[in-house]
Amino acid sequence: MIHQSWKDNATIKKVKCVHTDAKKYMVNRVLTEGKTYDVKNETEEFLFVVDNSGKVGGFYKEYFEVL
């Protein structure tokens, strides 16, 4: 249940969304191209960021560039 407290954790780094052209999912509803997001957790394949809905969501790293 550690994921329930991720939003309150310290920000690891900041990333900028470079595109929302998803092949399978509709990420353009919760990410905005060009906007900066706070990274709360990270795995090899995913970044967990506070998205436009105000919740922490997991997204492929290909959507972001590190600032």
N, CA, C and O atoms as CSV, one atom per row, in Angstrom:
chain,resi,resn,atom,element,x,y,z
A,1,MET,N,N,0.810,-1.196,0.000
A,1,MET,CA,C,0.000,0.000,0.000
A,1,MET,C,C,0.858,1.268,0.000
A,1,MET,O,O,0.356,2.362,0.260
A,2,ILE,N,N,2.145,1.119,-0.291
A,2,ILE,CA,C,3.053,2.268,-0.298
A,2,ILE,C,C,2.642,3.309,-1.344
A,2,ILE,O,O,2.919,4.497,-1.176
A,3,HIS,N,N,1.992,2.875,-2.405
A,3,HIS,CA,C,1.586,3.794,-3.467
A,3,HIS,C,C,0.578,4.836,-2.988
A,3,HIS,O,O,0.413,5.867,-3.640
A,4,GLN,N,N,-0.086,4.597,-1.884
A,4,GLN,CA,C,-1.080,5.553,-1.391
A,4,GLN,C,C,-0.435,6.800,-0.789
A,4,GLN,O,O,-1.101,7.825,-0.650
A,5,SER,N,N,0.827,6.734,-0.434
A,5,SER,CA,C,1.498,7.897,0.153
A,5,SER,C,C,2.497,8.549,-0.803
A,5,SER,O,O,3.198,9.478,-0.400
A,6,TRP,N,N,2.584,8.095,-2.049
A,6,TRP,CA,C,3.540,8.663,-3.001
A,6,TRP,C,C,3.342,10.155,-3.222
A,6,TRP,O,O,4.319,10.890,-3.368
A,7,LYS,N,N,2.111,10.609,-3.248
A,7,LYS,CA,C,1.846,12.025,-3.517
A,7,LYS,C,C,2.474,12.916,-2.449
A,7,LYS,O,O,2.874,14.044,-2.736
A,8,ASP,N,N,2.563,12.415,-1.224
A,8,ASP,CA,C,3.127,13.187,-0.120
A,8,ASP,C,C,4.647,13.089,-0.047
A,8,ASP,O,O,5.276,13.854,0.684
A,9,ASN,N,N,5.250,12.158,-0.792
A,9,ASN,CA,C,6.702,11.993,-0.781
A,9,ASN,C,C,7.400,13.182,-1.434
A,9,ASN,O,O,6.791,13.954,-2.175
A,10,ALA,N,N,8.680,13.307,-1.144
A,10,ALA,CA,C,9.486,14.362,-1.759
A,10,ALA,C,C,9.630,14.092,-3.255
A,10,ALA,O,O,9.639,12.941,-3.692
A,11,THR,N,N,9.743,15.160,-4.025
A,11,THR,CA,C,9.924,15.044,-5.466
A,11,THR,C,C,11.342,14.586,-5.771
A,11,THR,O,O,12.307,15.173,-5.283
A,12,ILE,N,N,11.468,13.527,-6.586
A,12,ILE,CA,C,12.782,12.985,-6.955
A,12,ILE,C,C,13.459,13.893,-7.967
A,12,ILE,O,O,14.631,14.241,-7.816
A,13,LYS,N,N,12.717,14.276,-9.001
A,13,LYS,CA,C,13.222,15.158,-10.050
A,13,LYS,C,C,12.041,15.730,-10.812
A,13,LYS,O,O,10.895,15.349,-10.577
A,14,LYS,N,N,12.326,16.641,-11.718
A,14,LYS,CA,C,11.285,17.228,-12.565
A,14,LYS,C,C,11.511,16.780,-13.998
A,14,LYS,O,O,12.648,16.668,-14.457
A,15,VAL,N,N,10.410,16.526,-14.698
A,15,VAL,CA,C,10.472,16.116,-16.094
A,15,VAL,C,C,9.497,16.959,-16.901
A,15,VAL,O,O,8.523,17.496,-16.373
A,16,LYS,N,N,9.786,17.061,-18.195
A,16,LYS,CA,C,8.932,17.803,-19.114
A,16,LYS,C,C,8.309,16.816,-20.091
A,16,LYS,O,O,9.005,15.958,-20.636
A,17,CYS,N,N,7.013,16.929,-20.316
A,17,CYS,CA,C,6.326,16.062,-21.261
A,17,CYS,C,C,6.671,16.512,-22.679
A,17,CYS,O,O,6.462,17.673,-23.032
A,18,VAL,N,N,7.199,15.595,-23.493
A,18,VAL,CA,C,7.608,15.942,-24.851
A,18,VAL,C,C,6.573,15.548,-25.901
A,18,VAL,O,O,6.530,16.135,-26.982
A,19,HIS,N,N,5.734,14.548,-25.586
A,19,HIS,CA,C,4.655,14.193,-26.509
A,19,HIS,C,C,3.603,13.355,-25.782
A,19,HIS,O,O,3.868,12.797,-24.717
A,20,THR,N,N,2.418,13.273,-26.364
A,20,THR,CA,C,1.329,12.457,-25.802
A,20,THR,C,C,0.793,11.505,-26.862
A,20,THR,O,O,-0.378,11.128,-26.822
A,21,ASP,N,N,1.637,11.114,-27.807
A,21,ASP,CA,C,1.240,10.202,-28.886
A,21,ASP,C,C,1.349,8.761,-28.417
A,21,ASP,O,O,2.319,8.069,-28.727
A,22,ALA,N,N,0.354,8.317,-27.672
A,22,ALA,CA,C,0.358,6.953,-27.136
A,22,ALA,C,C,-0.206,5.988,-28.161
A,22,ALA,O,O,-1.137,6.318,-28.895
A,23,LYS,N,N,0.364,4.795,-28.204
A,23,LYS,CA,C,-0.100,3.777,-29.139
A,23,LYS,C,C,-1.330,3.053,-28.611
A,23,LYS,O,O,-2.202,2.659,-29.385
A,24,LYS,N,N,-1.402,2.876,-27.291
A,24,LYS,CA,C,-2.444,2.044,-26.726
A,24,LYS,C,C,-3.401,2.798,-25.791
A,24,LYS,O,O,-4.598,2.511,-25.772
A,25,TYR,N,N,-2.891,3.740,-25.032
A,25,TYR,CA,C,-3.693,4.427,-24.023
A,25,TYR,C,C,-3.884,5.894,-24.391
A,25,TYR,O,O,-3.130,6.439,-25.197
A,26,MET,N,N,-4.884,6.526,-23.804
A,26,MET,CA,C,-5.150,7.942,-24.058
A,26,MET,C,C,-4.519,8.766,-22.942
A,26,MET,O,O,-5.170,9.049,-21.935
A,27,VAL,N,N,-3.268,9.148,-23.112
A,27,VAL,CA,C,-2.572,9.910,-22.083
A,27,VAL,C,C,-2.775,11.416,-22.237
A,27,VAL,O,O,-2.449,12.177,-21.326
A,28,ASN,N,N,-3.304,11.850,-23.368
A,28,ASN,CA,C,-3.490,13.294,-23.570
A,28,ASN,C,C,-4.567,13.879,-22.662
A,28,ASN,O,O,-4.717,15.099,-22.594
A,29,ARG,N,N,-5.311,13.039,-21.970
A,29,ARG,CA,C,-6.311,13.529,-21.017
A,29,ARG,C,C,-5.677,13.921,-19.683
A,29,ARG,O,O,-6.234,14.743,-18.954
A,30,VAL,N,N,-4.520,13.343,-19.355
A,30,VAL,CA,C,-3.894,13.616,-18.062
A,30,VAL,C,C,-2.494,14.215,-18.173
A,30,VAL,O,O,-1.925,14.625,-17.161
A,31,LEU,N,N,-1.930,14.274,-19.370
A,31,LEU,CA,C,-0.636,14.914,-19.599
A,31,LEU,C,C,-0.788,16.005,-20.645
A,31,LEU,O,O,-1.588,15.882,-21.573
A,32,THR,N,N,-0.020,17.068,-20.491
A,32,THR,CA,C,-0.019,18.163,-21.450
A,32,THR,C,C,1.389,18.310,-22.005
A,32,THR,O,O,2.358,18.425,-21.254
A,33,GLU,N,N,1.487,18.304,-23.319
A,33,GLU,CA,C,2.787,18.449,-23.972
A,33,GLU,C,C,3.396,19.796,-23.613
A,33,GLU,O,O,2.740,20.831,-23.733
A,34,GLY,N,N,4.657,19.784,-23.169
A,34,GLY,CA,C,5.352,21.009,-22.800
A,34,GLY,C,C,5.257,21.362,-21.326
A,34,GLY,O,O,5.964,22.262,-20.872
A,35,LYS,N,N,4.415,20.690,-20.569
A,35,LYS,CA,C,4.246,20.980,-19.146
A,35,LYS,C,C,5.265,20.205,-18.315
A,35,LYS,O,O,5.674,19.106,-18.691
A,36,THR,N,N,5.673,20.780,-17.186
A,36,THR,CA,C,6.626,20.158,-16.270
A,36,THR,C,C,5.874,19.411,-15.174
A,36,THR,O,O,4.871,19.898,-14.653
A,37,TYR,N,N,6.374,18.209,-14.825
A,37,TYR,CA,C,5.735,17.366,-13.821
A,37,TYR,C,C,6.750,16.936,-12.769
A,37,TYR,O,O,7.940,16.811,-13.056
A,38,ASP,N,N,6.264,16.709,-11.535
A,38,ASP,CA,C,7.088,16.226,-10.433
A,38,ASP,C,C,7.094,14.704,-10.431
A,38,ASP,O,O,6.037,14.076,-10.469
A,39,VAL,N,N,8.282,14.113,-10.388
A,39,VAL,CA,C,8.423,12.658,-10.343
A,39,VAL,C,C,8.436,12.223,-8.878
A,39,VAL,O,O,9.247,12.705,-8.088
A,40,LYS,N,N,7.538,11.317,-8.526
A,40,LYS,CA,C,7.438,10.821,-7.157
A,40,LYS,C,C,8.074,9.448,-6.982
A,40,LYS,O,O,8.504,9.104,-5.881
A,41,ASN,N,N,8.138,8.658,-8.051
A,41,ASN,CA,C,8.770,7.341,-7.997
A,41,ASN,C,C,9.192,6.978,-9.419
A,41,ASN,O,O,8.673,7.524,-10.392
A,42,GLU,N,N,10.145,6.047,-9.523
A,42,GLU,CA,C,10.670,5.689,-10.830
A,42,GLU,C,C,11.056,4.209,-10.846
A,42,GLU,O,O,11.591,3.683,-9.871
A,43,THR,N,N,10.771,3.545,-11.982
A,43,THR,CA,C,11.232,2.180,-12.215
A,43,THR,C,C,12.030,2.191,-13.514
A,43,THR,O,O,12.262,3.255,-14.088
A,44,GLU,N,N,12.447,1.028,-13.978
A,44,GLU,CA,C,13.203,0.965,-15.229
A,44,GLU,C,C,12.397,1.480,-16.415
A,44,GLU,O,O,12.944,2.123,-17.311
A,45,GLU,N,N,11.105,1.200,-16.421
A,45,GLU,CA,C,10.268,1.491,-17.580
A,45,GLU,C,C,9.306,2.666,-17.379
A,45,GLU,O,O,8.887,3.297,-18.349
A,46,PHE,N,N,8.957,2.960,-16.127
A,46,PHE,CA,C,7.914,3.946,-15.849
A,46,PHE,C,C,8.396,5.070,-14.950
A,46,PHE,O,O,9.313,4.906,-14.146
A,47,LEU,N,N,7.742,6.229,-15.113
A,47,LEU,CA,C,7.858,7.341,-14.180
A,47,LEU,C,C,6.488,7.535,-13.556
A,47,LEU,O,O,5.473,7.498,-14.251
A,48,PHE,N,N,6.457,7.741,-12.255
A,48,PHE,CA,C,5.208,8.001,-11.558
A,48,PHE,C,C,5.191,9.482,-11.213
A,48,PHE,O,O,5.959,9.944,-10.369
A,49,VAL,N,N,4.305,10.223,-11.877
A,49,VAL,CA,C,4.260,11.673,-11.754
A,49,VAL,C,C,2.883,12.115,-11.274
A,49,VAL,O,O,1.896,11.391,-11.409
A,50,VAL,N,N,2.839,13.329,-10.706
A,50,VAL,CA,C,1.562,13.939,-10.362
A,50,VAL,C,C,1.029,14.550,-11.655
A,50,VAL,O,O,1.557,15.553,-12.134
A,51,ASP,N,N,-0.019,13.945,-12.220
A,51,ASP,CA,C,-0.526,14.371,-13.527
A,51,ASP,C,C,-1.551,15.501,-13.398
A,51,ASP,O,O,-1.748,16.045,-12.311
A,52,ASN,N,N,-2.198,15.849,-14.507
A,52,ASN,CA,C,-3.152,16.962,-14.533
A,52,ASN,C,C,-4.368,16.739,-13.646
A,52,ASN,O,O,-5.033,17.704,-13.269
A,53,SER,N,N,-4.676,15.492,-13.303
A,53,SER,CA,C,-5.816,15.208,-12.435
A,53,SER,C,C,-5.474,15.414,-10.966
A,53,SER,O,O,-6.358,15.364,-10.111
A,54,GLY,N,N,-4.190,15.648,-10.662
A,54,GLY,CA,C,-3.758,15.846,-9.286
A,54,GLY,C,C,-3.414,14.557,-8.579
A,54,GLY,O,O,-3.090,14.569,-7.392
A,55,LYS,N,N,-3.478,13.441,-9.292
A,55,LYS,CA,C,-3.153,12.137,-8.725
A,55,LYS,C,C,-1.838,11.637,-9.303
A,55,LYS,O,O,-1.381,12.130,-10.334
A,56,VAL,N,N,-1.236,10.667,-8.645
A,56,VAL,CA,C,-0.001,10.073,-9.142
A,56,VAL,C,C,-0.358,8.992,-10.158
A,56,VAL,O,O,-1.130,8.079,-9.861
A,57,GLY,N,N,0.204,9.103,-11.347
A,57,GLY,CA,C,-0.030,8.123,-12.403
A,57,GLY,C,C,1.290,7.632,-12.956
A,57,GLY,O,O,2.284,8.359,-12.951
A,58,GLY,N,N,1.303,6.394,-13.435
A,58,GLY,CA,C,2.507,5.808,-14.010
A,58,GLY,C,C,2.471,5.903,-15.524
A,58,GLY,O,O,1.481,5.522,-16.148
A,59,PHE,N,N,3.545,6.410,-16.119
A,59,PHE,CA,C,3.626,6.608,-17.559
A,59,PHE,C,C,4.978,6.128,-18.058
A,59,PHE,O,O,5.972,6.178,-17.332
A,60,TYR,N,N,5.011,5.661,-19.306
A,60,TYR,CA,C,6.277,5.270,-19.919
A,60,TYR,C,C,7.234,6.458,-19.944
A,60,TYR,O,O,6.808,7.604,-20.089
A,61,LYS,N,N,8.514,6.180,-19.804
A,61,LYS,CA,C,9.530,7.244,-19.790
A,61,LYS,C,C,9.628,7.954,-21.143
A,61,LYS,O,O,10.119,9.081,-21.210
A,62,GLU,N,N,9.170,7.315,-22.216
A,62,GLU,CA,C,9.286,7.905,-23.559
A,62,GLU,C,C,8.494,9.205,-23.706
A,62,GLU,O,O,8.746,9.965,-24.641
A,63,TYR,N,N,7.564,9.474,-22.830
A,63,TYR,CA,C,6.772,10.698,-22.910
A,63,TYR,C,C,7.487,11.921,-22.318
A,63,TYR,O,O,7.012,13.047,-22.469
A,64,PHE,N,N,8.622,11.704,-21.646
A,64,PHE,CA,C,9.258,12.773,-20.872
A,64,PHE,C,C,10.728,12.945,-21.223
A,64,PHE,O,O,11.375,12.055,-21.775
A,65,GLU,N,N,11.228,14.136,-20.878
A,65,GLU,CA,C,12.669,14.394,-20.890
A,65,GLU,C,C,12.994,15.008,-19.537
A,65,GLU,O,O,12.212,15.788,-18.993
A,66,VAL,N,N,14.154,14.649,-19.000
A,66,VAL,CA,C,14.576,15.125,-17.688
A,66,VAL,C,C,15.055,16.558,-17.809
A,66,VAL,O,O,15.766,16.910,-18.750
A,67,LEU,N,N,14.662,17.377,-16.854
A,67,LEU,CA,C,15.105,18.790,-16.837
A,67,LEU,C,C,16.362,18.940,-16.010
A,67,LEU,O,O,16.885,20.046,-15.876
